[in-house]
Amino acid sequence: MDLSLNNFAGTIPTEIGNLRQLARLFLSHNTFSGPIPSTIPSEIGNLQQLTHLGLDGHTFLTGIVHHPFQTDTS
């Protein structure tokens, strides 16, 4: 799912973790801020199928994503 460059603002919704079969998530170049939801991959995250995550272009996101997958930083 590519939601890049959509002028989204605020926090990344935790409900994104309900998309359990999601393999690619690109949220790059919006104006998200605050913590990265724990539902995004981690040892206890819901998005276990996620192989690509694009979060570049956000200066006010906080947190660490712990999961062995490829991140998109282009």
C-alpha positions as CSV (number, residue, x, y, z in Angstrom):
1,M,0.0,0.0,0.0
2,D,1.5,3.3,-1.1
3,L,0.2,6.3,0.8
4,S,3.3,8.5,0.2
5,L,3.0,12.1,-0.8
6,N,-0.6,12.6,0.4
7,N,-0.1,15.4,2.9
8,F,-1.3,13.2,5.7
9,A,-0.5,14.7,9.1
10,G,-0.8,13.8,12.8
11,T,0.0,10.4,14.2
12,I,0.1,7.1,12.2
13,P,-3.1,5.4,13.1
14,T,-2.7,2.3,15.2
15,E,-5.5,0.7,13.2
16,I,-3.0,0.2,10.4
17,G,-2.1,-2.9,12.4
18,N,-5.4,-4.5,11.5
19,L,-4.1,-5.0,7.9
20,R,-2.4,-8.2,8.9
21,Q,-1.7,-9.4,5.4
22,L,0.0,-6.2,4.3
23,A,3.3,-6.9,2.7
24,R,4.4,-3.3,1.7
25,L,3.6,-0.1,3.4
26,F,4.9,3.2,2.2
27,L,4.0,6.3,4.2
28,S,6.9,8.5,3.0
29,H,6.9,12.2,2.6
30,N,3.7,13.1,4.6
31,T,3.9,15.0,7.9
32,F,3.3,12.3,10.4
33,S,4.6,12.9,13.9
34,G,4.7,11.2,17.3
35,P,5.4,7.5,18.1
36,I,5.5,4.8,15.5
37,P,2.6,2.5,16.5
38,S,3.6,-0.7,18.1
39,T,1.3,-2.5,15.6
40,I,3.9,-1.9,13.0
41,P,6.4,-4.8,13.0
42,S,8.2,-5.6,16.1
43,E,8.6,-8.7,18.2
44,I,4.9,-8.2,19.2
45,G,3.7,-6.3,16.1
46,N,0.6,-7.3,14.0
47,L,2.1,-6.8,10.6
48,Q,4.1,-10.0,10.4
49,Q,3.8,-10.2,6.6
50,L,5.4,-6.8,6.1
51,T,8.6,-6.9,4.0
52,H,9.0,-3.2,3.0
53,L,8.3,-0.2,5.1
54,G,8.9,3.4,3.8
55,L,8.9,6.1,6.5
56,D,11.4,8.5,5.0
57,G,10.8,12.2,4.9
58,H,9.4,12.5,8.5
59,T,11.3,14.5,10.9
60,F,9.1,14.2,13.9
61,L,8.5,10.4,14.1
62,T,9.8,8.6,17.2
63,G,10.5,5.0,18.0
64,I,12.3,2.0,16.7
65,V,10.9,-0.7,14.4
66,H,12.4,-4.1,15.4
67,H,11.8,-6.6,12.6
68,P,14.1,-8.3,10.0
69,F,12.7,-6.7,6.8
70,Q,13.9,-4.3,4.2
71,T,13.2,-0.6,4.8
72,D,12.8,1.9,2.0
73,T,15.0,5.0,2.5
74,S,15.1,6.2,-1.0
